[in-house]
Amino acid sequence: MKQKQTTERYTLADLESWSRAAGRVQPSIRMGVFGDPVAHSLSPQMQNAALRACKIDTQYARFHIRANELRSALRFLPDLDFIGINLTVPHKIAAFTQIDEADESASRAGAVNTIRVREKKLIGSNTDGEGFLRAIRSEFSVDVRDLRVMLIGAGGGTGHAIAWQCALENCERLVLVNRTYEKAQALVEQLRSYFAGPRVLGPAARLEAIAWEEAALRAQLSDIDLIVNATPLGMNSSDPIPIPARLLAPHQMVFDCVYGPSKTSLLRAVDEAGGRGANGLSMLLHQGALSFSIWFDREAPIDAMRKALL
Ligand code: NAP
């Protein structure tokens, strides 16, 4: 029997003939992450470390699944006896309509990053919001509830989860920015009741969507403590910086959900401005630990997972 730790990428075609593609891999693959792109994902090394630490005899693999393949790919999971999967860019919102049940975290955000398979059903959860919260606490030693937050990429799956978490935490201010402005505006309508309470810090509105333009960003940034990038901008070195470097100030914290590369142009810019920055690695760790707990109904071996990301 061939012994193989899986580092390769599987595809929809592999799921279609799974015993040929992976039937001889040991331990067998019954978990994974679906994305496009997916090569960058560090979830396999982190989750496989967790599985080994808990002596669970299965493997977690990468699946390159395109947007138009998601529905078909998900339907293979029950029959192939999968335990669960994660979803990454661009699938989190689309998956919400393609699962059998959603828990509260997924229903709130309208986005899914974790699926567990139970009695042939796909049950969706979202651990990004809680993972974000823990990451901000561990990176900056502050709580989101005390912060004025600007969220760039509010229209995406991760952006939705983070915006909802900020609302649940009753953060001081939330300014939503998105390439497609209408999506940020729609989110404002959903979150409005959470921000109806009185302003504590200054006269600015507690919740608003703004245009992604320099003048509009500049007008907001003096009343912002934490800037979050929840777009994929920064994954490629040729990507434009989400916020012009000249707008950043020393009082600001920047959390970039992107973790590869570890220092995006946005993080370099906040360093140069004298502010504090952190990449998305700690969010990856915490959302992954929460996913592990959902799949196995036990606490995740977080030290082993953290070590696997070093
Ligand atoms: P998604 O659902 O596809 O959403 C992408 C968001 O980014 C949307 O708001 C989209 O705007 C915007 N966007 C995409 N391309 C853009 C471009 N070229 N210019 C400007 N805006 C653009 O993706 P996602 O799953 O939320 O993931 C977003 C990023 O977060 C990815 O880099 C992912 O790796 C990262 N992430 C990291 C962690 C972690 O644990 N560290 C967890 C989750 C996600 P429109 O609405 O206009 O399309």
Boltz pocket constraint, residues with backbone or C-beta under 6 A from the ligand:
constraints:
  - pocket:
      binder: B
      contacts: [[A, 87], [A, 88], [A, 89], [A, 90], [A, 91], [A, 92], [A, 93], [A, 128], [A, 152], [A, 153], [A, 154], [A, 155], [A, 156], [A, 157], [A, 158], [A, 159], [A, 178], [A, 179], [A, 180], [A, 181], [A, 183], [A, 229], [A, 230], [A, 231], [A, 232], [A, 233], [A, 235], [A, 256], [A, 257], [A, 258], [A, 259], [A, 280], [A, 281], [A, 283], [A, 284], [A, 285], [A, 287]]
      max_distance: 6.0
